[in-house]
Amino acid sequence: MAITDRQNPNAEEKKKLFKLCPFFWQRRTTTASSSKPSFARSILPARRRLRLDPSSYLYFPYEAGKQVRSAIKLKNTSKSHTAFKFQTTAPKSCYMRPPGGVLAPGESVFATVFKFVEHPENNEKHKLNKKSKAKFKIMSLKVKPGVEFVPELFDEQKDQVIVERVLRVIFLDADRPSAALEKLKRQLAEAEAAVEVRKKPPPETGPRVVGEGLVIDEWKERREKYLARQQVDSIDSSS
């Protein structure tokens, strides 16, 4: 009795389909393999747009009953214009200057943070170099060039807002030198210098505008004064 090899009919059908539609099987394989990376991308945290210095804490000199200052530098490390905004859990005792703004790619700004330090309860000595309950949240939002900062931007585009960092407050002993205190003093000085620069009016470029939009070229104005002076001199000499 002769034994004949029987092949699986389903396998034969698959071979025929592969010969007729090879791209169908390639597409199924590609789709199955690409579904996992897309899912992974969806759960990854959003890439930060700002670089902060300091990056985790805001340092304040401890002076009970006084308003003290801290400083932080923000730099836009993205390739697009980025708006930033501060929020705090202690709005009655803390505020920021500026509270927000827009940075061009590569641009940086110093922000000054003000905080009122309350007296410790029951006349207990405050523990320095310890975290305070106050927190500061820094958020960012991608914007188009030319857009001016308004707080409502972050409400209108909530889905695009990134929480860059939540900063905790640490108090430093103002009478004891330390590396953190020296760095804070340098940053405060740079922040004050930046504020003074922003106060200055922008330098005048091009011709001056006089009256209702009349443009006068400075060279032409000097020439007209010179000709008028020549006419006066000639009249005086003839008389």
Secondary structure as GFF3:
##gff-version 3
##sequence-region A 1 239
A	DSSP	alpha_helix	9	20	.	.	.	ID=ss1
A	DSSP	alpha_helix	22	43	.	.	.	ID=ss2
A	DSSP	beta_strand	50	53	.	.	.	ID=ss3
A	DSSP	beta_strand	57	62	.	.	.	ID=ss4
A	DSSP	beta_strand	67	76	.	.	.	ID=ss5
A	DSSP	beta_strand	82	88	.	.	.	ID=ss6
A	DSSP	beta_strand	94	97	.	.	.	ID=ss7
A	DSSP	beta_strand	100	103	.	.	.	ID=ss8
A	DSSP	beta_strand	108	116	.	.	.	ID=ss9
A	DSSP	three_ten_helix	121	123	.	.	.	ID=ss10
A	DSSP	beta_strand	131	142	.	.	.	ID=ss11
A	DSSP	alpha_helix	152	156	.	.	.	ID=ss12
A	DSSP	three_ten_helix	158	160	.	.	.	ID=ss13
A	DSSP	beta_strand	162	173	.	.	.	ID=ss14
A	DSSP	alpha_helix	179	199	.	.	.	ID=ss15
A	DSSP	beta_strand	208	210	.	.	.	ID=ss16
A	DSSP	beta_strand	214	216	.	.	.	ID=ss17
A	DSSP	alpha_helix	218	238	.	.	.	ID=ss18
###
